[in-house]
């Protein structure tokens, strides 16, 4: 079981807050590219489980506070989770995290959105692949931004340090405090 330290929880809260705030500001009708940026960043920094939790919480907050339909959930949770899984399986390849978001949200999330919107929300005239084009476009935009950001962080040597601190934050704090005393 992963140990949840204060730093890890603070980063999760920060990603949730950023996701809620920037999603309506940088939104294109039928697409939410900034959600994909947050999903991929969360998957790379924190892993699939935390990325899933972050996507769920952002979706719930957006649905409650902004009146966004359930697409806020169906369009995020699969991509965030698959992004984290593919990143982990690929042993840390950023392109795998982006691909996971594109497949998870752009295809799986889009297809799952059809029955949710048609049968639960009562939207008529939808087909199984109705949401695929806009979801794929949104993931390509958000995924491209995430890739640029994460590759840049990796290039300057910050990404690995961030991941290490997030995974071992409690141990680092203990070591640091022992040295300073």
DAPE-V136198 format. One record per residue. N is the residue number from 0. RES is the residue in one small letter. OMEGA is omega in degrees with one decimal (999 if undefined). D_LAST is the distance of its C-alpha to the last C-alpha in Angstrom with 1 decimal. Layout:
N|RES|OMEGA|D_LAST / N|RES|OMEGA|D_LAST
//
This chain:
0|x|-179.0|30.4 / 1|x|178.3|28.0 / 2|x|-179.4|24.8 / 3|x|178.2|24.8 / 4|x|-177.2|21.5 / 5|x|-179.4|21.2 / 6|x|-179.9|21.4 / 7|x|180.0|24.5 / 8|x|178.4|26.2 / 9|x|177.9|25.5 / 10|x|176.7|27.2 / 11|x|179.5|30.0 / 12|x|179.1|30.5 / 13|x|178.7|30.5 / 14|x|177.1|33.1 / 15|x|-179.6|35.2 / 16|x|178.9|35.2 / 17|x|-179.9|36.1 / 18|x|179.5|38.7 / 19|x|-175.6|40.4 / 20|x|-174.4|40.4 / 21|x|-177.5|41.6 / 22|x|178.0|44.1 / 23|x|-178.6|46.8 / 24|x|-176.4|46.2 / 25|x|-176.0|46.7 / 26|x|174.1|49.3 / 27|x|-175.9|52.6 / 28|x|179.7|55.3 / 29|x|179.8|55.0 / 30|x|175.8|51.7 / 31|x|-173.4|48.1 / 32|x|-178.1|46.5 / 33|x|175.2|43.1 / 34|x|-179.6|42.7 / 35|x|174.1|43.0 / 36|x|180.0|40.4 / 37|x|-179.8|38.0 / 38|x|-177.3|39.1 / 39|x|178.4|38.6 / 40|x|178.2|35.3 / 41|x|-179.4|34.1 / 42|x|-178.4|35.6 / 43|x|-177.7|33.9 / 44|x|-167.9|30.4 / 45|x|179.9|30.5 / 46|x|-172.8|33.5 / 47|x|-177.0|36.8 / 48|x|179.7|35.9 / 49|x|177.1|33.6 / 50|x|176.6|36.1 / 51|x|-179.5|38.8 / 52|x|179.3|37.0 / 53|x|179.5|36.4 / 54|x|179.1|40.0 / 55|x|-177.8|41.3 / 56|x|176.0|39.3 / 57|x|179.9|40.4 / 58|x|-179.5|43.9 / 59|x|179.4|44.0 / 60|x|179.7|42.7 / 61|x|179.5|45.1 / 62|x|-177.6|48.0 / 63|x|-173.3|47.3 / 64|x|-172.8|46.4 / 65|x|179.3|48.7 / 66|x|178.5|51.5 / 67|x|177.9|50.9 / 68|x|-179.1|53.0 / 69|x|175.1|51.5 / 70|x|177.4|51.4 / 71|x|177.1|47.9 / 72|x|-176.3|47.0 / 73|x|179.9|49.5 / 74|x|-176.8|48.8 / 75|x|-169.3|45.1 / 76|x|-179.0|44.0 / 77|x|179.8|45.9 / 78|x|-179.9|44.7 / 79|x|-178.3|41.0 / 80|x|-179.2|41.1 / 81|x|176.2|43.3 / 82|x|178.6|41.2 / 83|x|179.6|38.1 / 84|x|-179.1|40.2 / 85|x|176.7|41.8 / 86|x|-179.1|38.5 / 87|x|-178.8|37.1 / 88|x|-179.0|40.3 / 89|x|-178.5|40.7 / 90|x|171.8|37.2 / 91|x|177.1|35.9 / 92|x|-178.7|39.0 / 93|x|179.8|39.0 / 94|x|179.4|42.8 / 95|x|177.0|42.8 / 96|x|178.4|40.8 / 97|x|178.4|43.3 / 98|x|177.8|46.2 / 99|x|177.6|44.8 / 100|x|-179.3|44.8 / 101|x|179.6|48.3 / 102|x|-176.1|49.8 / 103|x|-179.5|47.9 / 104|x|-174.1|48.6 / 105|x|-179.0|51.5 / 106|x|-175.8|53.6 / 107|x|-179.9|52.4 / 108|x|179.5|51.1 / 109|x|-179.5|54.3 / 110|x|178.2|56.6 / 111|x|-180.0|54.8 / 112|x|-178.8|55.2 / 113|x|-178.4|59.0 / 114|x|178.9|59.5 / 115|x|-177.9|56.9 / 116|x|-177.2|58.5 / 117|x|-172.1|62.1 / 118|x|-178.8|62.2 / 119|x|-178.0|59.4 / 120|x|175.8|59.6 / 121|x|177.5|63.4 / 122|x|-178.7|63.3 / 123|x|175.4|66.7 / 124|x|179.4|67.8 / 125|x|172.3|64.6 / 126|x|-177.7|64.7 / 127|x|-175.7|62.1 / 128|x|-177.1|61.1 / 129|x|-175.1|61.3 / 130|x|-175.1|57.6 / 131|x|-177.7|57.0 / 132|x|-178.2|57.9 / 133|x|178.7|55.7 / 134|x|178.4|52.8 / 135|x|179.2|53.0 / 136|x|179.0|53.2 / 137|x|179.6|50.2 / 138|x|177.7|48.1 / 139|x|178.4|49.3 / 140|x|-179.4|48.2 / 141|x|178.2|44.8 / 142|x|177.5|44.2 / 143|x|178.5|45.0 / 144|x|178.9|42.5 / 145|x|-179.5|39.8 / 146|x|179.2|40.7 / 147|x|-179.9|40.5 / 148|x|-175.4|37.1 / 149|x|176.5|35.6 / 150|x|178.5|37.2 / 151|x|177.1|35.8 / 152|x|178.1|32.2 / 153|x|-178.2|32.8 / 154|x|-179.3|34.3 / 155|x|174.2|31.4 / 156|x|-177.0|28.9 / 157|x|-175.1|27.3 / 158|x|-179.8|29.0 / 159|x|178.2|27.4 / 160|x|178.6|23.9 / 161|x|-179.9|24.7 / 162|x|-179.4|26.2 / 163|x|-179.2|23.3 / 164|x|179.3|20.8 / 165|x|178.9|23.3 / 166|x|-173.6|23.9 / 167|x|-174.4|20.3 / 168|x|179.9|18.4 / 169|x|-179.7|16.8 / 170|x|178.4|15.7 / 171|x|-179.6|14.4 / 172|x|-179.5|12.3 / 173|x|179.1|10.8 / 174|x|-177.6|10.3 / 175|x|-177.6|8.8 / 176|x|177.7|6.3 / 177|x|-179.0|5.5 / 178|x|-175.8|5.7 / 179|x|-178.0|3.8 / 180|x|999|0.0
//
